């Protein structure tokens, strides 16, 4: 978990800067759920309501790519 914190602290500001729809953030909010050997991580960002779906999709894709670059295994669904 310490490695996840370090990566998010280092990388999230740059991810947020890549999308003009993000007003503030994104922020890493920690683990929201533990299910067997998997974890759900929680993130937040402020955006206009009409941009919510686009920002959510953008952040999900960016975080998936970040995890791949950092060689952190993520579950495929």
LINURMO-V844192 format. One record per residue. RES is the residue in one small letter. SS is DSSP state (helix for helix, strand for strand, loop for the rest). OMEGA is omega in degrees with one decimal (none if undefined). D_LAST is the distance of its C-alpha to the last C-alpha in Angstrom with 1 decimal. Layout:
res ss omega d_last
RES SS OMEGA D_LAST
RES SS OMEGA D_LAST
//
This chain:
res ss omega d_last
x loop 178.8 21.9
x helix 179.0 25.1
x helix 177.7 23.6
x helix 178.5 20.8
x helix -179.3 23.7
x helix 180.0 25.8
x helix -177.8 23.2
x helix 177.4 22.5
x helix -177.4 26.3
x helix -168.0 27.0
x helix -174.9 24.4
x helix 177.8 23.6
x helix 179.5 27.1
x helix 177.5 26.8
x helix 179.3 23.4
x helix -178.7 25.2
x helix -178.8 28.2
x loop -175.6 26.3
x loop -177.0 25.7
x loop 178.7 28.9
x loop -180.0 27.2
x strand -179.0 26.5
x strand 176.9 29.7
x strand 178.3 28.9
x strand 7.7 26.3
x strand -179.8 23.5
x strand 174.4 23.8
x strand -175.7 21.8
x strand 176.1 22.2
x strand -178.5 20.9
x strand 179.2 18.5
x strand -178.6 17.7
x strand 173.2 16.0
x strand -178.4 15.9
x strand -177.2 13.9
x loop -179.4 15.0
x loop -179.7 14.4
x strand 178.2 11.9
x strand 168.9 13.4
x strand 178.6 12.8
x strand -177.7 15.2
x strand 178.1 17.3
x strand 173.8 19.0
x strand 175.3 21.6
x strand 177.3 23.7
x strand 176.9 26.6
x strand 174.3 26.8
x loop -176.6 28.6
x helix -177.8 27.0
x helix 179.8 26.8
x helix -171.8 24.7
x helix -177.5 22.1
x helix 179.7 19.3
x helix 179.8 20.2
x helix 178.5 20.5
x helix 178.7 17.1
x helix 178.8 15.5
x helix -177.8 17.8
x helix 178.0 17.2
x helix -179.5 13.4
x helix 179.7 14.0
x helix -178.6 16.9
x helix 175.2 15.3
x helix 179.4 12.5
x helix 177.1 15.5
x helix 179.7 17.6
x helix 177.8 15.4
x helix 179.4 15.4
x helix -178.3 19.2
x loop 178.4 19.8
x loop 174.7 18.0
x loop -176.2 15.9
x loop 176.0 12.8
x loop -179.4 9.6
x loop 174.1 6.4
x loop 179.7 3.8
x loop none 0.0
//
